[in-house]
């Protein structure tokens, strides 16, 4: 089981909302006998929430967007390379610039 964590809303209009976030797959409790080491962080994904049937159709029929939950889609292939969170689940400053570039790229792909 996993949960989707939204870190920041990047874009919103009448057709679509785009969030930066990650999929938390660490839902299992750690064993008491093992020392839990700090993770390097989570890979940031862009999550797309369509608000109209047309945008839902666009995301559903595009090979770029993977359906993750109900009407929520994500794209994992960042044109600027992987973007990671740090230990306290916040984005480093340089990640904001990469996210902005990635967002602009995806908006162009969608014709927005």
N, C-alpha and C positions, 0 to 999 in steps of 0.2 A: 504494500500500500504506500501511497505517496501523497503529498500535499503540494499545492502550488502557492508560492509565496510571492506576492506583489511587493516590489520595493518602491516603485515610483510610477505615476501616470505620466506618460510622455506626450500623448496626443489624444484629443477628443474632438469629435464633430458629430453631426447628426447621423452619420453612417457607421462610425467606427470609433472604438477606444483602443489605444495601444498602451500596454504596461510593460515595464522592465521588471523581470523577476527571475525566479529559478524554481526548479522542481526539487523539493526536499524528499529524498529517499531514505533519510536516516531516522525513520520512525521507530526502529527497534531499540529497546533499552539495552545499554551496554552491559556486558557481563561484569559482575562484581570482582571477579578474579583477575581481570585484565586492566591494565592502565590504559585509559582513553587518551589517545594522542590528538592534538589539535589538527583540524582539517585545514587544507590550504584555502578553502572557500568553495563557493558554488559557481558554476558557469552561468552567466546571465543569458537569458533568452528574451525575445520579444513575444509578448502574448497579445493576440488580436481578439477583440470582442466585437463582433458585428452587431449593428443595431437595426439593420434593414435586411429584408429578404435578398435584395440584390447583392449586398456585401457578403452575406452568408454564402450565397451561391459562388461568388468570386473566390472566396477563401477555400470553399469546399472543393472546387474544381481545379484549383491551382496545385501543381506538384510541389510548390515551395512551402506550403503551409501544412503542418501536421495537426490533425485533430487531437486534442488532449483531454477535453472534458466538456460535456454538453455542447454549447456553441462557442467554445474557446479553442483557439488555434495558436500554434507557436511556430516560429521559424528559428532554426538553430544555426544556420550557415551565415555567420557574420562576415561581411566583406572586409572588415577591419581587423580580423583575427579574434581569438577568444577574449571575452571580457569576464573577469572573475570578481566575486565579492572578497572581502577580507574576513578575518575571524569573527568580528562582531557584526557581520552581516550588513555592512554598509559598503557603499561603492567608493573606491578610491577616487581621488580627484581626476586622474587621467582617464578613468573609465567614463566619466561624463562626456568628454569630447568624443570618444569612440561611439558611445551610445547615440549622440546627436548625429554623427555621420551615418550610422547604421539606420537610424530612423528616417533620415532624409532619403537614403537609398530605397528603403521599403515603400515610402510614400510615392517616389517616382515610379517604382514597379507597379504600384496599384493605381497610378494615374491621378493621384491626389495632390 
